[in-house]
Amino acid sequence: FVSSVTIPYTVMEIGAFSFLDASALTTVSFTGSSNLKHIRPYAFHNAESLSSIILPEGLLTIELYSFRMTNLSSIIIPASVTDIGTSAFESCANLVSVTITHGSVLETIGNHAFASTKFDYIDLPNTLTTIGQFAFSNNYYLSSIVIPDSVTYVGLKAFYYNLSLNIYVMHSSKPAGWNADWNFDSNPVEWGVGEVSTNNNTKIVLLSDDTWAILTVIFKDETTLVIPTTINTKVVSSISKGALSRMNNLVNLTIPFVGSGYDAEGADALFGYIFGGVTYTGGTLTRQYYNVSDYKNYFVPTTLYSVTVQNASNISYGAFYNCATLGWVYLNEGISYVGENAFKSCSLVTIYSGDLSEPVTWHENWNPDSRPVNWGVV
């Protein structure tokens, strides 16, 4: 019934089954400059209350089933770790943050290693060679991942049942060594991307057409977020599905366009796309129609009040459909088309436009509920 354990600095490995089924254990810490090198199989398996451990630098391996079915909400993988074993963090149902330390020498992420977890983004190092089968499967929250060109093998269904995932790959095409069904669910893939970069509060990646994609937001608790139209003179052309998920304090948002990108169509052109379709605390279920009969459910932050659209050329059918908590939306000058029902059931919104008057090219029912509109706002 021990709830807290301190591992002496002299210990070089935590043996197999050491804390198996230790249901009362909540915290593990290490003294001094730890000499820990290995966490052996099943070391903390099903220690269902374990919520806190800071792994020491110098650790080399996290072996199979080490932390499976624990209560960890976050984990930092030391740069020294070379191998994350089979099912090491599988079914950690509250694991919302995984950080691989800068300068990592990680080579292998084993089969099922992070299956059935809840983090929405992970930076993979350029030393990684192997992603095992089902490695990231059944994580509904994972919204984007960049696979480095060091990866020579991706296993069967590595990203199986990842409902919101956008995959970015540095290779220009699928390497011969990857399993034929590595992307079994046919998640969208961008090939030939560059290195991941950071811009203010976002992770970004340069696409093969020399434009930027927004991958995720780093600090989810911010109240204001500005996604610029350009970064270092290069156009921001896309935002990953669910990139802004879990921003449950967001009040003010500025975006270049509505949806996934300038040329988005259908459900991808809806405002809720960037927040994703997976529930989170503080997200309002928003049913958005993209034609008369078809819709997608997205989760828009309940706190969100203002949206500024900077550079759109068109706004699709139902773009803000059912965004009932929004207080105001600004549309940039020069939008050539706003589609039918773009602001239907937006019961609190006031609309501001950079145009001096309503363009004749907009659909006659773009604002079917006659929400107030202020024209000529700079």
WOSULUR-V470595 format. One record per residue. RES is the residue in one letter. OMEGA is omega in whole degrees, -180 to 180 (* if undefined). D_FIRST is the distance of its C-alpha to the first C-alpha in whole Angstrom. Layout:
res = {RES;RES}
omega = {OMEGA;OMEGA}
d_first = {D_FIRST;D_FIRST}
//
This chain:
res = {F;V;S;S;V;T;I;P;Y;T;V;M;E;I;G;A;F;S;F;L;D;A;S;A;L;T;T;V;S;F;T;G;S;S;N;L;K;H;I;R;P;Y;A;F;H;N;A;E;S;L;S;S;I;I;L;P;E;G;L;L;T;I;E;L;Y;S;F;R;M;T;N;L;S;S;I;I;I;P;A;S;V;T;D;I;G;T;S;A;F;E;S;C;A;N;L;V;S;V;T;I;T;H;G;S;V;L;E;T;I;G;N;H;A;F;A;S;T;K;F;D;Y;I;D;L;P;N;T;L;T;T;I;G;Q;F;A;F;S;N;N;Y;Y;L;S;S;I;V;I;P;D;S;V;T;Y;V;G;L;K;A;F;Y;Y;N;L;S;L;N;I;Y;V;M;H;S;S;K;P;A;G;W;N;A;D;W;N;F;D;S;N;P;V;E;W;G;V;G;E;V;S;T;N;N;N;T;K;I;V;L;L;S;D;D;T;W;A;I;L;T;V;I;F;K;D;E;T;T;L;V;I;P;T;T;I;N;T;K;V;V;S;S;I;S;K;G;A;L;S;R;M;N;N;L;V;N;L;T;I;P;F;V;G;S;G;Y;D;A;E;G;A;D;A;L;F;G;Y;I;F;G;G;V;T;Y;T;G;G;T;L;T;R;Q;Y;Y;N;V;S;D;Y;K;N;Y;F;V;P;T;T;L;Y;S;V;T;V;Q;N;A;S;N;I;S;Y;G;A;F;Y;N;C;A;T;L;G;W;V;Y;L;N;E;G;I;S;Y;V;G;E;N;A;F;K;S;C;S;L;V;T;I;Y;S;G;D;L;S;E;P;V;T;W;H;E;N;W;N;P;D;S;R;P;V;N;W;G;V;V}
omega = {179;-179;-177;-180;174;-177;180;-176;-178;-177;-178;176;171;-169;178;176;-173;-178;179;177;178;-167;-178;-175;-180;-172;174;178;-177;-180;173;176;-173;175;-177;-180;-173;168;-170;-175;175;-173;-180;-176;177;167;-160;179;-177;-176;-176;171;176;-177;-175;172;-174;176;-176;-176;171;-165;-168;177;-174;-175;-178;176;170;-175;180;174;177;177;174;179;-180;-178;-176;-176;179;-173;171;-168;179;174;-176;180;-178;176;166;-165;179;-176;-175;-178;174;180;173;-171;179;-177;-177;175;-179;-179;-172;166;-169;179;176;-171;-179;-180;175;174;-172;177;-175;-180;174;175;178;-177;-178;171;-175;179;-171;170;-173;-180;180;-172;-178;-173;172;173;-176;-173;-176;-173;179;177;178;-179;-178;-179;173;-175;-179;-179;169;-172;-180;174;-179;-178;-176;176;170;-165;-175;-165;166;-177;177;-174;180;173;179;176;-176;176;-177;-176;-179;177;-178;-179;178;180;-169;-176;179;172;179;-177;170;-179;172;-180;179;180;174;178;176;174;-175;-175;-178;167;-176;176;180;-179;-177;178;176;173;-177;167;175;-177;-176;173;-175;-178;-171;-174;180;178;-179;177;176;172;-173;177;177;173;-177;177;180;-174;167;-171;-177;175;-178;176;179;-179;-178;178;177;175;-170;171;-174;180;-175;-177;174;-177;180;-173;178;-179;-173;-177;-176;-176;-177;179;175;-177;-180;-179;-180;-179;-176;-178;-175;177;175;-174;-180;-176;174;-180;-180;177;179;176;-175;179;-176;177;176;164;-173;-172;-174;-178;171;174;175;-179;-177;-179;180;-177;-172;-176;-174;177;175;177;-168;-164;-178;173;174;178;-168;170;172;-172;180;-178;176;174;-167;-179;-178;179;175;178;176;177;-177;175;172;176;-172;-177;169;-170;179;176;-179;-179;180;178;171;-164;-178;-167;164;-175;177;-178;175;177;-178;179;-176;178;-178;-178;179;179;-175;179;178;-179;-167;-179;178;174;-177;-179;174;-177;174;180;-179;*}
d_first = {0;4;6;9;11;15;17;20;23;24;22;24;22;19;19;19;16;14;11;12;11;7;8;5;7;10;12;14;17;19;22;25;27;25;26;24;26;25;21;22;22;18;16;14;16;14;11;13;11;12;15;17;18;21;22;25;28;29;27;29;27;25;25;24;22;20;18;19;18;16;16;19;22;23;24;26;27;29;33;32;30;33;31;28;28;28;25;24;23;24;23;21;23;22;24;27;28;28;30;32;33;36;38;36;37;35;36;34;32;31;32;30;28;28;29;27;27;28;30;34;35;34;36;37;38;42;40;39;40;38;37;35;36;34;32;33;33;32;32;34;34;35;38;40;39;42;42;43;46;44;43;45;42;41;39;40;39;37;37;37;37;37;39;40;40;43;43;45;46;48;50;53;53;50;50;51;47;45;45;47;45;42;43;43;43;46;45;47;48;50;51;52;50;50;47;44;45;44;46;45;42;43;42;45;47;51;52;55;58;57;55;52;49;46;43;40;39;37;36;36;36;39;42;45;45;49;49;53;56;56;54;56;59;57;57;53;54;51;47;45;43;40;41;40;38;35;37;37;38;41;45;47;48;51;51;54;55;53;51;50;53;57;58;55;56;55;51;51;53;51;50;46;46;45;42;41;40;36;35;33;32;35;38;40;41;45;47;50;53;55;58;59;56;53;50;47;44;43;40;42;41;41;42;45;48;51;51;54;56;58;59;59;63;62;59;58;58;56;54;53;53;51;49;49;47;50;52;54;55;58;60;61;65;67;65;67;65;63;62;62;59;58;57;57;54;54;54;54;55;58;59;61;63;65;68;71;71;70;71;73;71;67;67;68;65;63;62;63;61;64;61;63;64;65;67;68;65;65}
//
